[in-house]
Amino acid sequence: MTIEVRPASVFEDVRQVLGPKSPTANVCWCLSYRIPSRLNNELRGPDRGEYVAGLCRADPPPGVLAYDGGEPVGWAAVAPRSETSFARNRKIPHVDDLPVWSLWCVRVRPGHRKSGLSHHLIAGAVAFARAQGAPVVEAYPLDNGGARVDLTMAYAGLRANFERAGFTHAADTTSVLAGHPRVLMRLDLR
């Protein structure tokens, strides 16, 4: 397995990882934390994909994709916190006033899980943020203590995976996902 992580600038590849089987379905497309909740609720079916296509054409693109032999197999959303709802989130504190980047979603396609792809995605997202000038990358993973996590809610990542990537615990939060507390993890890139 040769994994390459690249900026998510090819919409068709993002669609393969995040998009629904039916174009009229209202799946997340990893927009829930990226755009205001009103817009998130208004975008329905194909409009969600069209919005993401626009993000893929932007500079910088909306995250990174992992490829295995040219096939897109994973996704990580990373962007300046100021451009996400984490800028205003009352449950996840701000540790300081640095212009941090948020890494909030790690998704691996079925059939490719349990192969270490999340580690590649985290490292690739950090490298992408560093290349964009980010001084710090934050993540808000589940602190599951080794307990099983429902795959639909594992998108936030697991604390242990971020610790392996060099992130350190910066703060507790009042956010809970799938019955597990979320913690604020940070990696200083300065």
C-alpha positions in Angstrom: 0.0 0.0 0.0 1.5 3.3 -1.1 -0.4 6.2 0.4 -0.2 9.7 -1.0 -2.0 12.6 0.7 -2.8 15.6 -1.5 -4.9 18.8 -1.3 -8.5 18.1 -2.1 -8.7 20.1 -5.2 -10.4 17.5 -7.5 -14.1 17.5 -6.7 -14.8 14.1 -8.3 -12.3 12.5 -5.9 -13.9 14.3 -2.9 -17.3 13.1 -4.1 -16.0 9.5 -4.1 -15.1 9.8 -0.4 -17.8 12.1 0.9 -20.7 12.1 -1.6 -23.9 10.1 -1.4 -24.8 7.2 -3.6 -27.9 9.1 -4.6 -27.3 12.7 -5.7 -30.5 13.9 -4.0 -29.5 12.6 -0.6 -28.8 15.2 2.1 -25.5 13.9 3.5 -23.1 16.1 5.4 -20.4 16.5 2.7 -18.3 17.8 5.7 -20.1 21.1 5.7 -21.6 21.1 9.2 -18.7 22.9 10.8 -17.5 24.7 7.7 -20.6 26.9 7.0 -23.2 28.8 9.0 -26.0 26.5 10.3 -28.6 28.4 8.4 -26.8 27.8 5.0 -26.1 24.2 6.1 -29.8 23.6 6.6 -30.8 25.4 3.3 -28.4 23.4 1.1 -30.3 20.3 0.0 -29.4 17.4 -2.3 -27.3 18.3 -5.3 -26.8 21.9 -4.0 -24.6 20.5 -1.2 -22.3 18.8 -3.7 -22.2 21.9 -5.9 -21.1 24.0 -2.9 -18.3 21.5 -2.1 -17.2 21.7 -5.8 -16.8 25.4 -5.4 -14.6 24.8 -2.3 -12.4 22.4 -4.2 -11.8 25.2 -6.8 -10.8 27.6 -4.0 -7.3 28.5 -2.8 -6.7 26.8 -0.5 -9.0 23.8 -1.1 -11.1 22.5 1.8 -8.8 19.7 3.1 -6.8 16.8 2.0 -7.4 13.4 0.4 -5.5 10.2 0.8 -4.9 8.1 -2.3 -4.0 4.4 -2.4 -2.6 3.7 -5.9 -4.4 6.7 -7.3 -7.8 5.8 -5.7 -9.2 8.3 -3.2 -9.7 6.4 0.0 -9.8 9.0 2.8 -10.5 12.7 3.6 -9.5 15.2 6.3 -11.1 18.6 6.7 -8.7 21.3 7.7 -9.2 25.1 7.5 -8.5 28.3 9.4 -10.7 28.1 12.5 -11.9 31.6 11.7 -13.6 30.2 8.6 -15.5 27.5 10.6 -18.1 27.4 13.3 -15.4 26.5 15.8 -14.6 30.3 15.8 -18.0 30.8 17.6 -18.5 27.4 19.3 -19.3 27.9 23.0 -18.5 24.3 23.9 -14.9 24.3 22.6 -12.7 27.0 24.2 -10.1 29.2 22.5 -6.8 28.7 24.3 -5.2 31.9 22.8 -5.6 34.4 20.0 -3.3 32.7 17.5 -4.8 32.2 14.0 -5.1 28.4 14.4 -6.3 25.9 11.8 -9.0 23.4 12.8 -8.8 19.7 11.8 -12.3 18.4 12.6 -13.1 15.5 10.3 -11.1 12.3 9.3 -13.0 9.9 7.1 -11.7 6.6 5.6 -13.8 4.8 3.0 -15.2 1.4 3.8 -12.9 -1.4 2.7 -9.8 0.7 3.7 -10.4 1.1 7.4 -8.1 -0.4 10.1 -5.1 0.1 7.8 -3.5 3.2 9.3 -5.0 5.7 6.9 -6.2 8.0 9.6 -2.5 8.5 10.6 -1.6 9.5 7.0 -4.6 11.8 6.9 -3.7 13.6 10.1 -0.1 14.0 9.0 -1.2 15.2 5.6 -3.6 17.7 7.0 -0.9 19.1 9.3 1.6 19.4 6.4 -1.1 21.1 4.3 -1.9 23.6 7.1 1.9 24.2 7.7 2.3 24.9 3.9 -0.5 27.5 4.2 1.3 29.3 7.1 -0.7 27.9 10.0 1.1 28.5 13.3 -1.0 25.9 15.2 -3.4 23.1 14.2 -6.2 22.2 16.6 -8.4 19.1 16.6 -11.4 18.2 18.7 -11.3 14.4 18.9 -13.2 12.0 21.1 -11.6 11.0 24.4 -13.0 7.5 24.2 -10.4 5.8 26.6 -10.2 2.8 24.2 -14.0 2.2 24.2 -15.7 1.3 21.0 -17.0 4.3 18.9 -19.8 4.2 16.4 -18.2 4.6 13.0 -20.7 7.3 12.0 -19.5 9.4 14.9 -15.8 8.6 14.7 -15.3 11.4 12.1 -13.9 13.7 14.9 -11.0 11.3 15.4 -9.7 9.7 18.5 -7.5 11.3 21.1 -4.9 8.5 20.9 -4.5 9.0 17.1 -3.8 12.7 17.6 -1.4 12.0 20.4 0.5 9.6 18.1 0.8 12.5 15.6 2.4 14.8 18.2 -0.7 16.7 19.3 -1.0 17.5 23.0 -4.0 18.0 25.2 -4.7 21.8 25.5 -8.1 21.9 27.2 -11.2 20.0 28.1 -14.4 20.9 26.3 -18.1 20.6 27.2 -18.8 19.0 23.8 -19.9 15.4 23.8 -20.2 13.2 20.7 -21.5 9.6 20.7 -21.4 9.6 24.5 -17.7 10.5 24.6 -16.2 13.8 25.7 -14.3 15.8 23.1 -11.0 17.3 24.0 -9.0 20.1 22.5 -5.7 18.9 21.1 -3.1 21.1 19.6 0.1 20.8 17.5 2.4 23.9 17.5 4.0 24.4 14.1 6.1 27.4 15.0 
